[in-house]
Amino acid sequence: MLVTKIQQRLKRKRRIRARVSGTASRPRLSVYRSLRQVMAQLVDDHAGKTLAAATTKESKSKPNIAGGKKLGALIAKKAKDAGITSVVFDRNGYVYHGVVKAVADAAREGGLQF
């Protein structure tokens, strides 16, 4: 049986989500990337609520590494405004490379602790 790249990513995502969970004091920073935009959101899994969210469209940038840096800085600013300093990073099954790494590094530079 042929397993597609999407199915492989979803399998990795399930393994990650089995271990990673966000709380109100330390939410989960989830990153999703598509061909048109990259999205990041802070999620409290116990309450089932999104505390803050940002996209590359909102930061008026493209879904590349430069856009990922802008997105990371924007989500860090929104997290500080919400009173959040520490997060758990959820790469959502993507390889920690390129845009995903740029978002994480920029969020760290913005003051978030992983």
N, C-alpha and C positions, 0 to 999 in steps of 0.2 A: 504494500500500500504506500502510495506516494504522500508524504507529509509536506505541506506547503510551508513557506516562510512564516506566514501569518499564524498557522497552527503551531509552529515551533515557538513563536514569540508568546502566544497565549499560554502555552504549557509552562514556559519560563515565568510568565506573569503569575500563574497560579501558585507556583512554588515560592515565589517571593512573597506574595500576599498571605501565604500560610504563616509566615514568620513576622511580617511587618504590619504593625497596626498603630494607628494614631489615636492620641487622647486629646483632651481639651488643653492640657498644659504642654504637651509635646505632639502636635499634629503631624500627619503624614504629608510630605511634599511630593505630590504625584506629578510626573511629567508625561505628557502625551505629545507625540509629534506626527504630523501628517505632511502631505506634500505642499499644502497651502499655508499651514500655520503650526506653531508650537504652543502648547498650553501648559500652564502649571497651576496647581491649586493646592491649598492647605485644607486637609480633610480631618475632621474629628470622627473617627470610625465608631466610637461608642455611642455618640449622639446621632450619627448618620448625617452630619451637616458639613457643608463647605464653609470654611471660615474666611477664606480670601482666594481670589482667582485672578489670573492675568493671561493674556495671549500676545502673540507677536503682532496681531492686527491692532490691538489696543496700544502697543508701544510703537506702532507705525514702523515696523521693520520686517524684513524677510525671514523665512524659516531656515536661516543658516547660522553659522557660529557667531557672527556679529549680532544677529537678532537674538540668539540665545543668551548672549551677555546682557543685552538690554532687558530681556525678559527676566533673567535672574536678579538684576538690580531692582526691577519693578516689583517682583514678588517679595523681595526682602524688605522694600519700603512699605508695602502693604502689610506685611507681617509685623513690622515694628509699630505701625499705626494701630494694629489690632492687639498689641501687647505680647507678641509671640517672639521669643528669642531662640528657642531650641526646637528642632524638627527632626523627623525620621525621613530619610530620603527613599523614595520609591521610583526606581527607574522604569517601571512598568514593562519589564521584559526586554527593553532595548539594551544594546551594548553601551557600556559606560564609555562613550567616545563621541567626539564631534559635538553636536548641538546639546546632547544630554549632559555631557561633561561641562560645556560652557555655561549652561544654566546653573549647575551645581556650584561651580567655581565662583560665578558672579553672585550667587546667593550667599556664599560664605564671605565674600568680600563685602557684601552689604550688611553683614552683622549676624547672619543666622548661624547657629551651631548645629552641626550634624552629629 
